[in-house]
Amino acid sequence: MKLWSGRFKTELDALAEEFNDSLPFDREMYREDVAGSVAHCTMLGECGIISKAEAGAICAALDGIRADIDCGKLIIADAEDIHSFVENELVRRIGDTGKKLHTARSRNDQVATDLRLYVRAAIDEAVGLLKALITALIERAADERDTAMPAYTHMQKAQPTTLAHWLSAYANMFLRDAQRLIDCRKRVNVLPLGSGACASTGFPIDRELTAKLLGFDGVTQNSLDGVSDRDFVVEYLACATQIMLHISRINEEFVYWSGEEFSFIRLPDELSTGSSIMPQKKNPDVNELLRGKCGRVVGALAAITTVMKGLPLAYNKDMQEDKEGVFDTRKTVSLSLRVLALFVSRVEFNRDTMAKAAEGGHSCATECADYLASKGMPFREAHGVTGRLVLYCIENGKTLQQLTLDEFKALSPLFESDVLTAVRAESAIARRKVTGGCAPRETERQINAVKRALETL
């Protein structure tokens, strides 16, 4: 039975009913729907809107419904949405008393409450998984403070850095993701229940009590806004999109690094796959999927912003489209973070290959320019001299580390014997002691800073 059928003479057309049906996806929120209903009913009893005996009977039956769904005894089916299913099952179990549950409540504010509860749980879950991933990154970083590798710009070798510095960079990205989610949670954790359909209710309800029972920090301040606001969905999906962008970026690098051209990593057997035709292949399928999953969440964000862009106040049925993207995003982010943390903890880094690559591509050229600048030569002039030095290396098939002191001096008399050490990757790394640099001691400070930040989440 439809909760709204009293106004109508005929049944909804079968095709329209299929089109209107949200139960196949909003069943995901049955726990949130029961929790919201229990809090609402408890409040009705405390305010004397229904008797405490009635409230007790309703709450007990709701708890039984949730438990039966949890264990598979009760199958969610034959209803317009999860809210109708729970209420119909409630009435079936305790009769007319169950019909009192919806007093002083609309499906509009009920749906908004359920969705906020769901998004709040999704945020808490993601923050916990981000903390685990960040921990995995900084634990690996702590072991790689002296592992030299090239840093890249434009996908070309730029300057020497360390693997710890690289790992710490991603740890900082994911730390910001967690901080964004925690800030987003403040705006999610506001109760819309009591807003009614759009203009609140004439019953003397206690919204603050309901908020307290559900763990909300406060209540919405305008009933029109309370039922029509989906800013929190957009914001959550934006935060999730940023997480997935970072997941995509790190896996883009892992994909490159796993190839023979880089050979910076050895893929774990348990996190790679082979080819059905090429016996030699060991493919980074897990990393490619982690990179590809980003599109799902970006799509969910694009979808909800498109839905909301032209909606007048207050509730509109378009907003039924707010849920599937959220449900899929929660699952995608959760699984992706778990898999990535496992990969980070198990991947093997080819340290010797990385160290050799750190000096390739004339990556220590900046050290030459800085060396000359430290001797008093204007940096722009030093830059030009070093450029000619690199050109000399290219034309003669040499690296900066292979040049003799005489070859350096041929381009500038300011070069002394210590330049032969200055152009080594380990020397370049050691000199970068400034805050944010890649010197081992500074990287250790960065790792400790991330650890302290994790403790505040």
C-alpha positions, 0 to 999 in steps of 0.5 A, a space after each residue: 500500500 502506498 503511504 499517499 494512496 488516499 488521494 487517488 482513484 486508480 493505481 499507479 501505472 506499472 511503467 510509472 511505478 517502475 520508473 518511480 521505484 527507489 527501493 532497489 537502491 535506497 534499501 541501502 539506508 535501512 539502518 539509518 531509516 530505523 535509527 531515525 524513526 526510533 529517535 523520532 518516536 522516542 521524541 514523540 513519546 517524551 513530548 506527549 504527542 503519543 503515549 510513552 507506551 505507544 512509543 515503546 511498542 513502536 521502538 521495540 518493533 522497529 528494533 526487531 525489523 532492523 534485526 530481522 533484516 540484518 540476519 536475512 530473516 526479513 527480505 526488503 521488497 514490495 514497497 515504493 521505497 525503504 521508508 514505506 517498507 519499514 512503516 508498512 512492516 511496522 503496521 503489519 507487526 503492531 497494527 494501528 499503533 504503528 501508524 502513529 510513527 509518522 506524526 509530525 514528520 514528512 518523508 521529505 525530512 525523513 529522507 534528508 535525515 537518513 541521507 545525512 546519517 548515511 553520509 556521516 557514517 561514510 565520512 567516518 569510515 573514509 577517515 579511518 581508512 585514510 589514516 590507515 593508508 597514511 600510516 602505511 605511507 609514512 612507515 615505508 617512508 621512514 625506511 627510505 630516507 636515504 633512498 635516492 630517486 629522481 623527481 620529475 617535472 613534465 615527466 622528465 627527470 628534474 632533480 634528485 630527491 628521495 623515495 621517502 620524500 615522494 612517499 611523504 608527498 602522498 601522505 600529505 595529500 591524503 592527510 588533507 583529504 582526511 581533514 577535508 572530510 572532517 570539516 565537511 562532517 560539521 555541515 553534514 551533522 545537522 538534523 533536518 527532521 522537524 522541517 516537515 514537508 517544507 514548512 515544519 509542523 504544528 506539533 510541539 516537537 523537540 528537535 534538539 532532543 531528536 538531534 541529541 538522540 541521533 548524535 547530531 550537533 544541532 538542527 537546521 534553522 530553516 525548514 525550506 532549506 532543511 528538506 531541500 539542502 543537498 549541499 552536504 551531498 555535493 561537498 561529500 562527493 567533492 571530498 571523495 573526488 579529491 581522494 580518488 584523484 590522489 589515488 589515481 595519481 599515485 597509481 599512475 606512477 606505480 603503473 609507470 614504475 612497474 614497467 621495464 623502462 622504469 623498473 622502480 618497483 616489483 609488483 607483489 604477485 598477490 596484487 597483480 595479474 597475468 596475460 591470457 596469451 603472453 606468458 611473460 606478462 605481470 600486469 599492474 591491473 590493481 593499480 590500473 583499476 585504482 586509477 580507473 575507479 576515479 571516473 565513477 566518483 567524478 561522475 557522481 559529483 557531476 551528476 548531483 551538481 547537474 541535478 541540483 543546479 535548477 531546482 526551486 525550493 523546496 523538495 523536488 522528486 529530482 532529488 531522488 537521484 541524490 543517493 545512488 552516486 553516494 552509495 556507489 562512492 562510499 563503496 568505491 572509496 572504501 575498497 580503493 583505500 583498502 586495496 591501496 594501503 595493502 599495495 603500499 605495504 607490500 610493494 618492493 622498491 628497487 633501490 639500486 635502480 632508483 639511485 642510478 636513475 637519480 643522477 640521470 638526465 643531468 638532474 644535478 644541473 641545478 647544483 652546478 648553477 647553485 654552485 656558481 651562484 654561491 661563488 658570486 655569479 648572478 644566478 641567471 648567468 650561472 644558469 646559462 653557463 650550466 646550460 652550456 655545460 649540459 650541452 657539452 655533456 650531451 654532445 660528448 656522451 657524458 654525464 655531469 658526474 663523469 666530467 673532470 675538473 678541467 672540463 668544468 673550469 673550461 666553462 668557468 674558473 669559479 669551479 673548484 674541486 668540490 664541484 665534483 662532489 656537489 653534482 652527486 645526487 647524495 650531495 644534492 639531497 643532503 643540501 636540501 635542508 629547508 622546510 619541505 626539502 628532501 634532506 633525510 633529517 628534514 624528511 624525518 621531520 615531515 614524517 613526524 609532522 604527519 604522525 602528529 597530525 594523524 593524532 589530531 584527526 
